[in-house]
Amino acid sequence: MERQGCRVWAAVVVALAVGLSAGGTVHADTVINGCTIISNPTSVNYTNCPNANLQGVNLANVDLSYAYLTSANLTSATLANANLQGACLREGACLRVGPNLTGATLTNANLQGAFLTGATLTNANLRNANLQGAFLQAHWQNTICPNGTNSDANGGTCVGPLQAPGGPRP
């Protein structure tokens, strides 16, 4: 009996370790590098993680509404289907350096009203992302725009060709 209980605890520890690793999926109320992702965020109770190191973290399907992630490192983070409505990713808008979203997957992400001014979006994928009302003075390089085009083919920007097929235009 005692040996079987140890196996169960070992399995729980392994599952937790995998869930909190850079490759694991983050769920609400998960702490990653000192950043607590708030479950069911509101305008007064939200994820508050300035300067967080979320490099390579899988934030797919996570509700980051109203999140305060100024100067966060989101390099190669996966934000597919994430909700970043009203999120603040840059100081002064919510004035210094925007978030590093190099290589980030933002497919189908809700970035409505997000502050992306000064953001680095090199090699990021924003296919079908909702950018309605977002502040977009960003650095675009080899970025997949919401409509599937590449920023390099659009004069180094996704501003203008933002409309995803059948989606809203910011």
C-alpha positions in Angstrom: 0.0 0.0 0.0 2.7 2.5 1.0 4.7 1.8 -2.2 1.6 2.4 -4.3 1.0 5.8 -2.5 4.5 6.8 -3.4 3.9 6.1 -7.0 0.8 8.2 -7.0 2.6 11.2 -5.4 5.5 10.8 -7.8 3.0 10.9 -10.7 1.5 14.1 -9.3 4.9 15.7 -8.9 5.9 14.8 -12.5 2.5 16.2 -13.8 3.0 19.4 -12.0 6.6 19.8 -13.2 5.5 19.2 -16.8 2.6 21.7 -16.4 4.9 24.4 -15.2 7.8 23.9 -17.6 8.4 26.2 -20.6 6.8 23.6 -22.9 3.8 22.9 -20.7 0.4 24.6 -21.0 -0.3 27.3 -18.4 -3.7 27.4 -16.8 -5.3 30.1 -14.6 -3.9 30.5 -11.2 -0.6 29.0 -12.3 2.6 30.6 -11.2 5.4 30.9 -13.8 8.7 32.5 -12.9 6.9 34.5 -10.2 4.0 35.6 -12.4 0.6 34.4 -11.2 -2.0 34.1 -14.0 -5.3 35.2 -12.5 -8.4 33.1 -13.1 -11.4 35.1 -14.5 -9.7 38.4 -14.6 -11.6 41.7 -14.2 -10.5 45.3 -14.5 -9.7 45.3 -10.8 -8.4 41.7 -10.4 -6.0 40.8 -13.2 -2.6 39.3 -13.9 0.0 41.8 -12.8 3.5 40.8 -13.9 5.7 43.6 -15.1 9.1 42.5 -16.5 8.0 38.8 -16.3 10.1 36.2 -18.0 7.5 34.2 -20.0 9.9 33.2 -22.7 8.7 30.0 -24.5 5.7 29.6 -22.2 2.5 28.1 -23.6 -0.2 30.6 -22.8 -2.6 29.2 -25.4 -6.3 29.7 -24.5 -5.4 31.7 -21.3 -7.6 34.6 -20.4 -5.1 37.5 -19.9 -7.8 40.2 -20.1 -6.6 43.5 -18.5 -3.2 41.9 -17.8 -0.3 44.2 -16.9 2.7 42.7 -18.6 4.9 45.8 -19.3 8.3 44.9 -20.6 7.6 41.2 -20.3 9.7 38.8 -22.3 7.3 36.8 -24.4 9.9 35.6 -26.9 8.6 32.4 -28.5 5.6 32.3 -26.2 2.5 30.6 -27.6 -0.6 32.8 -27.2 -2.9 31.1 -29.7 -6.5 31.8 -28.8 -5.4 33.8 -25.7 -7.6 36.7 -24.7 -5.5 39.9 -24.2 -8.5 42.3 -24.4 -7.5 45.5 -22.6 -4.1 44.1 -21.7 -1.2 46.5 -21.1 2.0 45.3 -22.6 3.9 48.7 -22.5 4.4 51.3 -19.8 3.2 54.8 -20.3 0.3 53.7 -22.4 -1.5 51.9 -19.5 6.6 54.6 -21.9 9.4 52.8 -22.4 10.1 49.5 -24.1 7.3 47.4 -25.6 7.1 43.6 -25.1 9.3 41.2 -26.9 7.0 39.0 -28.9 9.6 37.5 -31.2 8.5 34.2 -32.5 5.2 34.4 -30.5 2.2 32.4 -31.8 -0.8 34.7 -31.5 -3.1 32.9 -33.9 -6.8 33.6 -33.1 -5.7 35.7 -30.1 -8.0 38.5 -28.9 -5.8 41.5 -28.7 -8.7 43.9 -28.8 -7.6 47.2 -27.2 -4.1 45.9 -26.3 -1.2 48.3 -26.1 1.4 46.9 -28.5 3.3 50.2 -29.0 7.0 49.5 -29.2 6.4 45.7 -29.4 8.8 43.5 -31.3 6.8 41.1 -33.5 9.7 39.6 -35.5 8.7 36.1 -36.7 5.4 36.3 -34.8 2.2 34.7 -36.1 -0.9 36.8 -35.8 -3.1 34.9 -38.2 -6.8 35.6 -37.5 -5.9 37.6 -34.4 -8.5 40.3 -33.4 -6.6 43.6 -33.2 -9.6 45.9 -33.1 -8.8 49.1 -31.2 -5.2 47.9 -30.4 -2.4 50.4 -30.3 0.0 49.0 -32.9 3.2 51.1 -33.3 5.2 47.9 -33.4 8.4 46.5 -35.1 7.2 44.1 -37.7 9.6 41.8 -39.4 8.6 38.5 -41.1 5.4 38.7 -39.1 2.3 36.8 -40.3 -0.5 39.3 -40.3 -4.1 38.5 -39.2 -5.1 38.1 -42.9 -2.3 35.6 -43.5 0.0 38.0 -45.4 3.6 38.6 -44.4 4.6 42.0 -43.0 7.7 42.0 -45.2 5.5 41.9 -48.3 3.3 44.8 -46.9 6.0 47.4 -46.6 7.3 46.1 -43.2 3.9 46.4 -41.4 0.7 44.6 -40.7 -1.1 48.0 -40.3 -3.5 48.2 -43.2 -3.7 44.4 -44.1 -5.0 43.6 -40.7 -8.4 42.3 -41.6 -8.6 38.5 -41.2 -10.9 36.8 -43.7 -14.4 37.6 -42.4 -13.0 39.3 -39.3 -13.3 42.8 -38.0 -11.0 45.6 -39.1 -9.3 47.7 -36.4 
